[in-house]
Amino acid sequence: MARVLSFGLRTLAVLAGTWFGLHVGAAGAFQLLPMSMEFAPTGNNATQTFAVANEANEPVAVQVFIVLRSVALDGTETLTPADADFLVFPPQAAVPAGKTQLIQVRWLGSRTPTTELAYRIIAEQLPVALENRGAEGARLEILMRYEGALYITPPGVAPDVVVDSVSSVQMPDGQRLAVTLHNKGTAHGLLEQAVLTLAGRGTNGQPANVELRNEALAGMASPNILAGNKRQFLLPWPANLAPEGLTGTLRTNYVR
């Protein structure tokens, strides 16, 4: 059975279109379900079903498509079209009020990937008038866009997130600890209950070990690091720790 994940959704709203008067439309009140899912590269689980649920009291037009996902060191995402990798049916749908439209997604890419592949499934509202609103009143429509996470996950893959480097950086508001994590594994790793241990010297010149967890790691709470990727996080500088010669190790669980 495919594993359905509960993270990775980003919701964005953009203003689009105005009518006379000022009334905020509810046409954008739909959901993409589930938020994230793992696909197998072959077999039954190479085809999965998502749902667009229209919770509004009027119909909504939605298009669904897949993009390849890459993440920079600072967490900035780049999304590129991946039309050749998937079959999405239907790619567009008019969903009546209170109804749900099922969207079938089929993987068309490599049947033998050696590492997990990360994509986003995007459902966005189309600026289409689906019913006669009449000539009276002013209307401001809010168009919704959902970005879910979709992974092509071959058997046997697993995350392996380690500390790549730790260093001191000077920011306008003071000294920060720059921690670069590297996922050397073959699947994405969503960190849970992470503990970062720093080894170096204290400000008194003596050897020192500092263990950071919970609030001290709030700046890297639950990061999702894709297979093969690196991410850098800026954390508060630990008290009484000298910046020279630092090393770090990471202990963590992973959410799948």
N, C-alpha and C positions, 0 to 999 in steps of 0.2 A: 504494500500500500504506500502511496506517495505521502511524504511528510509535508504537512502544511505549516508554514511559519507564521509568526504573529508580529513581525516587525518589518521595517523597511519602507513604510508608507510615508510619502510626503504629499500634503494637500496644498494646492496653490489656487488663489482666486484672482481673476483679472476682470477689470471693468470693461464691458463691451456693449455699446449700443445704448441709446437713450430715446425715450418717447416723451411727449409733453406731460408735465406735472412731475412729481417725484414719488415713485413707488418702487420698492425693492422687490424684484421677482424672486420666486422660490423655485424656479425651474432648475437651479443647480443642485438641488438636494438629492443627489444620488450617491451610491456607494459602489466601489469596486471590491468584490469579495472573491477569494481571500486576499489579504494584503500582499502575501508573498507565498511562493510555492517552489518546490524542487521538482525538476523533471528528470527522468532517466533518458539517456541518449538513445535507447532502443526499448522495444517492448511496449506493453500497455501504458506504462507511465510516461512514454514519450508524447502522449496526447493527454492534455488536462483541460478541465473546464473551469472557467471563471464566471462570475455573475455580475451584471450591472443591475442594481436594485434601485428603482426610482421611488423615493419616499415622498415626493412632492405631490401636490394635488393637480398637476398638469403634466402633459407629456414632455419628454426631454429627448433630444437627439444627441447621440454619443458616438465617437469613433474610438477604436481600440487598436493600438499598434505596439510593436516591440522595438527597443533600441539597445544597442550594445553599450555597456557601462564601464567606464574607466575612472579611477579616482586618483587625484594628485596627492602629493605629500601633505598638503594642508587640508585635505578633505574635499576640495573642489571636484565636482563630477563633470565629465565630458560624456555626452550621449551622442551616438552616431547611429544612423539608420541600419536596421538589421532585417530588412524585408525578405532577403533571400534565405534567411535562417529559419523562418517560421511561416506557417499558414494560420491565419486568424480568420475565423468565420463565426458570425458575419463581422466584417471590419467596421461597419457602421450599422446603427440600429436606432429606430425611433421607439422608445420605451414608454408605454402608456402610464398614466398616473397610477401609483400603487402597485405596479407590476415589476417583474424581474425578467431580464433578457440573459440567457446563457450564451457565453462566448467560448467557443472551442479553439484551443491553441495547440498546434502540432509542431514538434521539432523536426526540421528538415535538414539540419546540419550534420556534422560528423557523427558517425555511430560509435567511434572509438576515441573520444577525447581522453587525454592522459591527466588532465586537471579540470577542475570545475570552471565553468564559464558563467559569467555574471551579466545579466541583462536587466532592463526595466520594462515592465508592462505599463503602458500609459493609456488611461481612459480620460478623454476630454470632451467636454460639452461643445457641440457645434452651434454657432449663432444662427439657428434656423427657426423661423416662426412656424410652429406646428399647429396653431389654431388661430382663429380670427379674434384678435384682442380688441377690435373696434378702434375708433378714432379718438376716444375720450381718454383723458388722463395722461399723466407723465409716467414713464417707467424706466427704471435703471436695472438692467439685467446683470447678474453676477454669474460669470461662466466658471465652471469648476474644472479642475485638472487633478487627477489622481496619478501618482507614480508608485507602483508597487515593485517588489523585487522578484525576479525570476532567475532561477539557477538551473543550468544543465549539469547534473551531478553524477558522474560515473561511479561505479561501485568501488569501495575501498579507499576513497579519498578522505582526508582529515586535515584540520587546521594545525599549524605549529607556529605560534606567534612567539617571537623572542625579542629581546632588547638588542637593537642594532647599534645604538649609541646614546649616551647621555652627556650633556654639556651645559655650561652656563651661558645664557644670553642676556644682554642688557636691553630692556625695553623702556619706553618713555616713562612707565610707571614703576620701574624698578627691575631688579634681577629676577630672572625666571629660569626654571629647569626645563631644558628642551630634551624631550624623550622621543626617540625615533624607534618605532616598533616595526618589525619585519615578519610578515607571514611567510615562512619558508615552506609551508604545507601546500596541499593540493585542494583545499576547500576553504571557503570563507570562515573567518573566526569572529564571532560576536562574544566579546569578553564579558565574563561575569565573575564577581568576587575576586578581582585582580589584586595582587600584592606585588609591589615593586620594591626590591631591595637594592639600596645603593651602597657601594663600598668605596672608601676613599680615606680622607683625613679630615679630622675636625679642625675648627679654627685654632685649636690649641696645638696643632701639629701632630697629634696622636692619631693612630688608626681608628677609623670610625665606620660603623655600619648603621644605616638608617632605613627603616622599613616604613613604606607609605601604603596606606589603604584607605578605603571609605572616603571621607571628606577630603583627605589629602590628594586623592586621585579623581576628584570631581571633574577636573578638566578633561579627563579621558574616560568618562563614564560610558559604559556599554558601547565602545567603538566597534564598528564592523569593518574588519580588515580583509579585503579580498585576497584570494590565493595569489601568492607571488608579490603582493603589493607591500609598500611601506607607508606608514602614517606617522606624522610628527605631532606632538602635543606639548603645549607650554603650561607648566605647572608652577605653583608657588615655590619659591626657593626654600629648601629645608633649613631651619635654624641651625647654627653652629656647625655648618658643613662647608669646608673649603672647596672652591670650584675646580681645582687642579686634580688630574688623574682619576676621575670618577669612572666607575664601571657599574653596570646594573644587570639584575636578573629579574625575570618575571615568573610569577606563579599565577595561574588562572584556570577557571573552568570556562567551558564554551556553551553557549546557547545554540541549539540546532532546531 
